[in-house]
């Protein structure tokens, strides 16, 4: 081989060696960063309690999150569709390709061209996985270690009696019964609303930012997802997607579900990642919105939680339950997830059975919550009743 070609080959090999070296160091630093940040976040509450220092996760949510939301949610909001939804599709495609490419490698590993392609693709996947872990840490997992939401400092750790839960339950029922009579309806009895629910939800959250300062700042639109049928089968109302900083929701729902869902998902966007806290913030924003329909939707959003909690607390005693304020038939008709005709369309187009999708969704959500330190998983949604008991302490009882 001529000397000049040998030199070029050596230079090429050295460059490739440097690139591999740099790539490995970048991966190593990235992995260490993910581990250190998550370890620091998990330790933050305990360190704060022992030392008296502030929880750095709270500082992050108050000061860094607004910048992330303004920049990344602002960019995502330029697109009328859910970027997160397309990223999920891309993830499935990349995963299938990864499995196929690595399976083929067993048969084609002697071919240099394929080996090179196989190596490059796996490096790309490794980089993507690292990026996913970093974004998930910055935009989601850190918030799981923020201080718990405080709704009533004076009675924060109080235990409540069944009689107090009964008072709360009857109050929520009375509000629902009252507001149901104020709604504008069509000839079929379905609620009509001419306002802009998206803007009303944002205004409602800004209205309570004085009580919860992290709710101040920018809010993007909540995007209705293309795969709403699949969400319906999983009984999912909304989804916060940290990789694109988007709040998404099911586009099939009955109208009464949207205001609370909008507020709930937007609360996640501002660092209130726990489901019970997002439920409470959504409730409070809705009932203090000054709009009858939005307020009604807020009361409906917690009705089942409080009603079920009371029924369980009295040992499912039907006679005792029926001695309380009864939920009117109109409220029952308004408190639905999907209209019957919408369910029919969903079932007609279903690829998998609703039971299968529902179980898969529950498993995914349960696993995700447990991995982030929420030991009771889906039961975390029900804890909004505890927050409501605490909030109305001194007002209703």
Secondary structure as UniProt FT lines:
FT   HELIX           3..51
FT   HELIX           56..59
FT   HELIX           60..64
FT   HELIX           65..68
FT   HELIX           69..73
FT   HELIX           74..76
FT   TURN            77..78
FT   HELIX           83..108
FT   TURN            109..110
FT   HELIX           112..139
FT   HELIX           141..145
FT   HELIX           153..155
FT   TURN            156..157
FT   HELIX           162..180
FT   TURN            181..182
FT   TURN            187..188
FT   HELIX           197..207
FT   TURN            208..211
FT   HELIX           213..215
FT   STRAND          223..224
FT   TURN            226..227
FT   HELIX           228..233
FT   TURN            234..235
FT   STRAND          238..241
FT   TURN            242..245
FT   STRAND          246..249
FT   TURN            251..252
FT   HELIX           255..257
FT   HELIX           258..269
FT   TURN            270..271
FT   HELIX           275..287
FT   HELIX           292..313
FT   TURN            314..316
FT   HELIX           318..322
FT   HELIX           329..334
FT   HELIX           340..349
FT   HELIX           354..371
FT   TURN            372..373
FT   TURN            375..376
FT   HELIX           377..383
FT   HELIX           384..391
FT   TURN            392..396
//
